[in-house]
Amino acid sequence: MKTRSIPVAPDQVAELHIEAAGDNGDGIGKVGGYVVFVPRALPGERVRVRITSAGSKHGRAELLAVLSPAPERIAPRCPHFGACGGCQLQHMAYDAQLARKRAWVEKALRHTLRRDVPVAPLLAPADPWGQRTKVVLHVERRPSGYRAGLYGQRSRTLVPLDQCPAAFGPAFTLARRAVETCERMRVPAFDPRFQDGSLRGVLVRATGTGALGVVLLSATEFLPRERAVAEAIGALGAAAVWVNWLPTPKAHAGTLPTRVDAFDAAQLLGPHTRGVYGEDRLIEELHGIRYRVSPASFFQTSRFGAEQLVATVDRLAGPLEGHTVIDGYCGSGLLSLALARRAAAVVGVEDDEEAVADAERAARDNGLANVRFVAGAAQRILRTLAAERPHLVVLDPPRAGCHVGVLDAVAHDLRPDEVLYVACDVQSLARDAAELERLEYAVHEVQPIDMFPWTHHVETVARFVRNPQLRTGRKRFSRAAGERLLAKARAQPRTAP
């Protein structure tokens, strides 16, 4: 077998024409037929780059200079952009970002469904800055004291932050002051090289009611002087302070763990949380519904995005009078509680027992007696709910998409008239849309929402309607076959227009 030659080498300087954009925001250029990904490069540009890696399938490069800029290129507002991994698109005009994200959704669906699917323009905030109401600052130890910030893109290097225009200002300010308080009160920062110290970082949640909650992220079960620290942070304006403990994996002394995500945002919160100061929950209010927000449970990062998501699902659900709705990944009841105002009955399914408890309490607080919640894995619980005869099933799965057993249970056991699928990953949406169509559910409407301006992320709500004419004659989907499909889909290279 002939080995393909790689036409570039690390540290080589080259000029590239950027032909397209990857779905992570990187520009895509080619040397011969060899693909090179370039962060902060835009389609149509001529750039000078330094090759940083050259693998067998593709390479990566550092942008040195833009020789011929694209019309949509703008100056980033944040001085940390490019080093910090929190944003990928601050060099691109906002209206161009919205157009690109819509094109990503269109292309992904076209690729898997083999036809064009109408995708509505993105719902976007009037001001894209200051939208992130959940703020995280990771902490690491230095000889001179704390260093607090975010990790670089695909990097274990911490970038210190003194500002973040993408974040909600009061939340970012409180995060910085909470870190300063911990340092002043001599809470030792965790050092993954030697497995000692305690504080891994600080998380702040802000609600539309004006409340701010602080989660101290710990590598040990208890923080030194944690009550005094929590009271000091409360005096800064926090309504509540919690400690979250993530037991960290052991590393060889003096070395960093081989898995970057052992300490970054992918493993941000551990399984143990307790309140130290103030309220046990934050209260959020959206469209007249009051929600209980636990420190460690999932809730949308953008208030604008949460409002638009609830409104979009409510609109696409259509008339619900006399109908039953099943919410397959209900979390703390964000969508279940809103739909319960119009539906005859709603059943929410969620494997996080703490989130279920919050949803049940919120249902009582809002006087909604027609909604109930079941704790357990969706792929197991949904099969037991066939007797509910739902008109509508709502699916809002994690980024990886639905477990294969969930789609199978929806199509063969629940058999609703319609499905609303909420996706935070375009590729997962496209893959599961193809499977839903194979299971007789045709996509009718697609509404994307820009929950994360200045990043490559896009939230999407898709409406599927049951259509027996789509029947393919294939047998019930087996879990083994589904896992093979998922593995194949995730292995495919991702590009965007």
Residue pairs with C-beta under 8 A, 6 or more apart in sequence:
4 56
6 34
6 54
6 55
6 56
6 59
7 31
7 32
7 34
8 14
8 31
8 34
8 36
8 51
8 54
8 59
9 51
9 54
10 51
10 52
10 53
10 54
11 50
11 51
12 50
12 51
13 48
13 49
13 50
13 51
13 64
14 31
14 36
14 48
14 49
14 51
14 61
15 46
15 47
15 48
15 49
15 67
16 29
16 30
16 31
16 36
16 38
16 41
16 46
16 47
16 49
16 61
17 29
17 30
17 45
17 46
18 27
18 28
18 29
18 38
18 41
18 42
18 43
18 44
18 45
18 46
18 47
19 28
19 29
19 30
19 43
20 27
20 28
20 43
20 495
20 496
20 497
21 27
21 28
21 42
21 43
21 100
21 495
21 496
21 497
22 28
22 37
22 494
22 495
22 496
23 104
23 108
23 426
23 427
23 456
23 494
23 495
23 496
24 88
24 456
24 494
25 39
25 88
25 89
25 455
25 456
26 37
26 38
26 39
26 41
26 88
27 37
27 38
27 39
27 40
27 41
27 42
27 43
27 45
27 47
28 35
28 36
28 37
28 38
28 43
28 495
29 35
29 36
29 38
29 41
29 47
29 49
29 61
30 36
31 59
34 58
34 59
35 57
35 58
35 59
36 49
36 51
36 58
36 59
36 60
36 61
37 58
37 59
37 60
37 61
38 47
38 49
38 60
38 61
38 62
38 63
39 62
39 63
39 82
39 88
39 153
40 63
40 82
40 91
41 47
41 49
41 63
41 66
42 69
42 70
42 72
42 73
42 91
42 92
43 70
44 68
44 70
45 66
45 67
45 68
45 69
45 70
45 73
46 66
46 67
46 68
47 63
47 64
47 65
47 66
47 67
48 63
48 64
48 65
48 67
49 61
49 62
49 63
49 64
50 61
50 62
50 64
51 59
51 60
51 61
52 59
52 60
52 61
52 62
53 59
53 60
57 493
58 493
66 73
72 92
72 93
72 96
73 91
73 92
73 93
74 90
74 91
74 92
74 93
75 91
76 82
76 87
76 90
76 91
77 90
77 129
77 165
78 84
78 87
78 90
78 163
78 164
78 165
78 166
79 163
80 86
80 149
80 159
80 161
80 163
80 164
81 87
81 90
81 91
83 152
83 159
84 149
84 150
84 152
84 159
84 161
85 150
85 151
85 152
85 153
85 154
85 155
85 159
86 150
86 164
86 166
86 455
87 166
87 454
87 455
88 153
88 454
88 455
88 456
89 97
89 454
89 455
89 456
90 454
92 100
94 124
94 128
94 453
97 450
97 453
97 454
98 121
98 122
98 124
98 450
100 496
100 497
101 122
101 448
101 450
101 456
101 458
102 119
102 121
102 122
102 448
103 496
103 497
104 426
104 458
104 496
104 497
105 119
105 426
105 429
105 446
105 448
105 458
105 460
106 116
106 117
106 119
107 496
107 497
108 426
108 427
108 429
108 430
109 117
109 119
109 429
109 430
109 433
109 443
109 446
110 116
110 117
111 430
112 430
112 431
112 433
112 434
113 430
113 433
113 434
113 437
113 443
117 443
117 446
118 445
118 446
119 446
119 448
120 445
120 446
120 447
120 448
122 448
122 449
122 450
122 458
123 308
123 312
123 447
123 448
123 449
123 450
124 449
124 450
124 453
125 131
125 304
125 450
125 453
128 450
128 453
128 454
129 165
129 166
129 453
130 165
130 166
130 167
130 168
130 169
131 166
131 168
131 302
131 303
131 304
131 305
131 451
131 452
131 453
132 164
132 166
132 167
132 168
132 171
132 301
132 302
132 452
133 168
133 171
133 205
133 206
133 207
133 301
133 302
133 303
134 171
134 203
134 204
134 205
134 206
134 299
134 301
135 164
135 167
135 168
135 171
135 172
135 174
135 175
135 203
135 204
135 206
136 150
136 175
136 201
136 202
136 203
136 204
136 265
136 268
137 148
137 149
137 150
137 161
137 175
137 176
137 179
137 201
137 202
138 148
138 149
138 150
138 151
138 158
138 200
138 201
138 263
138 264
139 146
139 147
139 148
139 179
139 182
139 189
139 190
139 199
139 200
139 201
139 202
140 146
140 147
140 158
140 189
140 190
140 191
141 147
141 188
141 189
141 190
141 191
141 197
145 183
146 179
146 182
146 183
146 189
147 158
147 160
148 158
148 160
148 161
148 176
148 179
148 201
148 202
149 158
149 159
149 160
149 161
150 158
150 159
150 161
151 157
151 158
151 159
151 260
151 264
151 265
152 158
152 159
155 260
156 256
156 260
156 264
162 176
163 172
164 172
166 453
166 454
168 206
170 206
170 212
170 237
171 204
171 205
171 206
171 212
172 204
174 204
174 212
174 214
174 233
174 236
174 237
174 238
175 202
175 203
175 204
175 214
177 233
177 236
178 202
178 204
178 214
178 216
178 233
178 236
178 238
179 202
181 229
181 232
181 233
181 236
182 199
182 202
182 216
182 229
183 189
185 225
185 228
185 229
185 232
186 224
186 225
187 198
187 199
187 223
187 224
187 225
187 226
187 229
188 196
188 197
188 198
188 199
188 224
189 197
189 198
189 199
189 200
190 196
190 197
190 198
190 199
190 200
190 218
190 219
190 220
190 248
191 197
192 248
192 251
192 256
192 257
192 262
192 263
193 251
193 253
193 254
193 255
193 256
194 253
194 254
195 248
195 250
195 251
195 253
197 219
198 218
198 219
198 220
198 223
198 224
199 216
199 217
199 218
199 219
199 223
200 217
200 218
200 219
200 246
200 248
200 263
201 217
201 268
202 214
202 215
202 216
202 217
203 214
203 215
203 217
203 244
203 268
203 269
203 295
204 212
204 213
204 214
204 215
204 238
205 212
205 213
205 215
205 282
205 293
205 295
205 299
206 212
206 303
207 282
207 283
207 284
207 285
207 293
207 303
208 284
208 285
208 286
208 303
209 282
209 283
209 284
209 285
211 239
211 240
211 279
211 282
211 283
212 237
212 238
212 239
213 238
213 239
213 240
213 241
213 242
213 278
213 279
213 282
213 293
213 295
214 233
214 238
214 240
214 241
214 242
215 241
215 242
215 243
215 244
215 269
215 273
215 295
215 296
216 223
216 226
216 229
216 230
216 241
216 242
216 243
216 244
216 276
217 244
217 246
217 268
217 269
217 270
218 243
218 244
218 245
218 246
219 245
219 246
219 247
219 248
220 245
221 245
221 272
222 243
223 229
223 243
226 243
226 276
227 276
227 277
229 241
230 241
230 243
230 276
230 277
231 277
233 241
233 277
234 241
234 277
234 278
238 277
238 278
239 278
239 279
239 282
240 275
240 277
240 278
240 279
240 280
240 281
240 282
240 295
241 275
241 276
241 277
241 278
242 273
242 274
242 275
242 276
242 295
242 296
243 273
243 274
243 276
244 269
244 270
244 272
244 273
244 295
244 296
245 270
245 271
245 272
245 273
246 267
246 268
246 269
246 270
246 271
247 270
248 262
248 263
249 257
249 259
249 262
251 257
257 263
261 267
269 296
273 294
273 295
273 296
275 295
281 292
281 293
281 294
281 358
282 292
282 293
283 290
283 291
283 292
283 293
284 290
284 291
284 293
284 299
284 303
284 306
285 291
286 303
286 306
286 307
286 310
286 334
286 338
287 307
287 310
287 311
287 314
287 338
289 310
289 337
289 338
289 341
289 362
289 366
290 362
290 365
290 366
291 299
291 332
291 333
291 334
291 337
291 358
291 362
292 332
292 358
292 359
292 361
292 362
292 365
293 299
293 332
293 358
294 332
294 354
294 355
294 358
296 354
297 331
297 332
297 352
297 354
297 355
297 358
298 331
298 332
298 352
298 355
299 306
299 331
299 332
299 334
300 306
300 309
300 334
300 451
301 451
301 452
302 451
302 452
304 451
305 449
305 450
305 451
305 452
305 459
306 334
308 449
308 451
309 334
309 335
309 422
309 449
309 451
309 459
309 461
310 334
310 335
310 338
312 447
312 449
312 461
313 335
313 338
313 339
313 394
313 420
313 422
313 461
314 338
314 339
314 342
316 420
316 445
316 447
316 461
316 463
317 325
317 339
317 342
317 392
317 394
317 418
317 420
318 418
319 342
320 339
320 342
320 343
320 344
320 391
320 392
321 342
321 343
321 344
322 344
323 343
323 344
323 390
323 391
323 392
324 343
324 344
324 345
324 346
324 347
324 388
324 389
324 390
324 391
324 392
325 336
325 339
325 340
325 343
325 345
325 346
325 347
325 390
325 391
325 392
325 393
325 394
326 346
326 347
326 348
326 349
326 382
326 385
326 388
326 390
326 392
326 393
326 394
326 414
326 416
327 335
327 336
327 339
327 346
327 347
327 348
327 349
327 393
327 394
327 396
328 349
328 378
328 382
328 393
328 394
328 395
328 396
328 397
328 402
328 406
328 410
329 349
329 350
329 378
329 395
329 396
329 397
329 398
330 336
330 348
330 349
330 350
330 355
330 359
330 373
330 394
330 396
331 350
331 352
331 355
331 359
331 396
332 355
332 358
332 359
332 362
333 348
333 355
333 358
333 359
333 362
333 363
333 371
333 373
335 394
335 396
335 422
336 346
336 348
336 359
336 371
336 373
336 394
337 346
337 359
337 362
337 363
337 366
337 368
337 371
339 346
339 392
339 394
340 346
340 363
340 368
340 370
340 371
341 368
343 370
343 392
344 370
345 370
345 371
345 388
346 370
346 371
346 372
347 371
347 372
347 373
347 374
347 385
347 388
347 390
348 356
348 359
348 371
348 372
348 373
348 374
349 373
349 374
349 376
349 378
349 381
349 382
349 385
350 356
350 359
350 373
350 374
350 375
351 375
351 376
351 377
351 378
352 375
353 375
356 373
356 374
356 375
359 373
360 372
360 373
363 369
363 371
363 372
363 373
374 381
374 385
377 403
378 397
378 402
378 403
378 406
378 409
379 403
379 404
379 405
379 406
379 409
380 405
382 406
382 409
382 410
382 413
382 414
383 405
383 409
383 413
385 413
385 414
386 413
386 414
386 415
388 414
390 414
390 416
391 416
391 417
391 418
392 416
392 417
392 418
392 419
392 420
393 410
393 414
393 416
393 418
393 419
393 420
394 419
394 420
394 422
395 402
395 406
395 410
395 419
395 420
395 421
395 422
396 421
396 422
397 403
397 406
397 422
397 423
397 428
397 432
398 424
399 424
399 425
399 428
400 425
400 428
400 486
401 423
401 425
401 428
401 429
401 431
401 432
401 486
402 428
402 432
404 435
404 477
404 479
404 481
404 482
404 483
404 485
404 486
405 479
405 482
407 432
407 435
407 436
407 439
407 477
407 482
408 439
408 476
408 477
408 482
410 416
410 419
410 436
410 439
411 436
411 439
411 440
411 441
412 439
412 476
415 466
416 466
417 465
417 466
418 463
418 464
418 465
418 466
419 436
419 441
419 463
419 464
420 461
420 462
420 463
420 464
421 429
421 432
421 433
421 436
421 461
421 462
421 464
422 459
422 460
422 461
423 429
423 432
423 459
423 460
423 461
423 462
424 451
424 457
424 459
426 458
426 460
427 489
427 490
427 494
429 460
429 462
431 485
431 486
431 489
433 443
433 462
433 464
435 477
435 482
435 485
436 443
436 464
437 443
437 464
437 470
438 470
438 472
438 474
439 477
440 466
440 467
440 468
440 470
440 471
441 464
441 465
441 466
441 467
441 470
442 464
442 465
442 467
442 470
443 462
443 463
443 464
444 463
444 464
444 465
445 462
445 463
446 460
446 461
446 462
446 463
447 460
447 461
447 462
448 458
448 459
448 460
448 461
449 458
449 459
449 460
449 461
450 458
450 459
451 457
451 458
451 459
452 458
452 459
